[in-house]
């Protein structure tokens, strides 16, 4: 099977249900009865919750810039001499 591009993902088809996203490196048990069918399709946009000024925000991009975080915290234009600081930690 060809490798899916960054904008594509591999899915296990589920009859009568929602197809299941297969993550890179995930192992699939093929011993169950029946025939498994895999497809590639556009990768769904991620929904990542971040906390900005103690408020949860959802971003749908794999990469978020400093400027985007500033706009989530303080929407609109800012004076050129305003300084923002940010603390980041993975969960």
Secondary structure, 3 states (H helix, E strand, C coil): CCCCCCCEEEEECCCCCCCEEECCCCCCCCCCCCCCCEEEEECCCCCEEEEECCEEEEECCCCCCHHHHHHHHCCCCCCCCCCCCCCCCCC
